[in-house]
Amino acid sequence: MKVTVNGELNKYYVQMLCMVFFPGVKFSDEEEDGLSVTVDIIKSETEVWVNAELTVDGRTAKASASEMYTENVTHERTVKIAVGAAMLSVGGELLGYRPSWGMLTGVRPSKVAMEFLNQGYSKTRVKKILSQEYAVIPKKAALATNVALNEAAIVGTPDPRDCSVYVSIPFCPSRCAYCSFVSYTSKRLLSLIPDYIVRLCEDIDRIFTQIKELGLRVKTVYIGGGTPTILEPDQLRVVLAKINEHWDVSTLEEFTLESGRPDTVTPEKMAVAKEYGVTRVCINPQTLSDEVLHGIGRNHSSADFFKAYDIARESGIKYINTDLIAGLPGDSFKTFSATVDKIISMRPDNITVHTFCVKKASDFLRRSCNVYSLRGGDAGKCVDYAQIKTEIAGYKPYYMYRQKNTVGNLENVGFALDGAEGRYNIYMMEEVHSIFAAGAGAVSKMVKYPADSSEKAVILRLFNKKYPYEYLESGFDESITEQIREFYRNEHGIL
């Protein structure tokens, strides 16, 4: 698809709007697929005018929109609102489709709601702004506003000395067909695990040493993957003991161990997790349809999930999260709603409902390019059902994010019983404080907020080697330590 923008606006924003209507589209400087869009932006001292023209296989639609500058909205956002209105108009005319999230293309739709709430707007007014000015359908506007309120209650006032730690175990027993994470399943790569643990523990040593040197306070630790419970009990003990060696984990708000693959969960592993202070595990069925599980490459059955869930409950670990995915290939509203009903009846502390997302590196995309879905089939109905049923059952939405190329342009939402919210996900997604990361493929994200609260946070991302064999061969990158030291020295005068 060829995108032309005449005026002061990052072309990326227009491309993201295009992906709402054409999921999976590829962009080029040449019109090679019968798709093109041109956006003209004209500014005056008081307002901005936008003309948009979209061509699809020889059919063309044109639309114009204008927006006045106001005191509480930046000029950049005003331009985006006008561009979004024009793009929604031409896309709707040619495709007969109204996106649920309107012109909101970002990962965090609740962020916009939060900004208006912070300006003193009421909940009702924020929902109306999202619906009327950003073209978000009312039920999504309400969801974004509720999530923003719940997040704000959890986050409170961030302390610049707070931080969290992420530990990466990028290995899985098998690869899910929808997955694009850096995770490894072959026997040759799994044979790296013993050496990987040695190297990972050295990384953990360095991270916690620097955290103490900087005078920071660890609020959460999250061990993710991959599937961390692919480790044997003694291997898991080594990693957890190393964390305990450096930090009194009883002072953490949360200590999470991803245990997403039920076929890797055993009583011995859960006992080790409990012994070393883990307070949250994630046991993820994705669906309780065995046929769908087989189709997506999950080497477990629904019965395996029930067994793993019982093991986790009996271990005494305080909180359990379960992940579900709406819109999986082969799934339907009938089977998904049955999954939701059964999971709710089990009363996990958290239920995270994802929408199927087509990742570029996934097996699904390698098999076929016809997996993208504009309207999402049953997915929208499934997502609505999950949100209604969880609310009736006493769960509240507390964090949300969106991804490119989700079916139906839908969202991922975490629901929790009161007091059981997963805090790491909020801290990481909302960039509340710095995240120190250990392990292959892990990204440390340093966060600092200027004294002027109206200014954006400064973010520094530092990437570890992506693949386990690179990570093992490279040794620790001392430049990461130094960049973090400079980041904190310049902002907080900690050193």
Order of alpha helices (4+ residues) and beta strands (2+ residues): beta-alpha-beta-beta-beta-alpha-alpha-alpha-alpha-beta-alpha-alpha-beta-alpha-beta-alpha-beta-alpha-alpha-beta-alpha-beta-alpha-alpha-beta-beta-alpha-beta-beta-beta-alpha-alpha
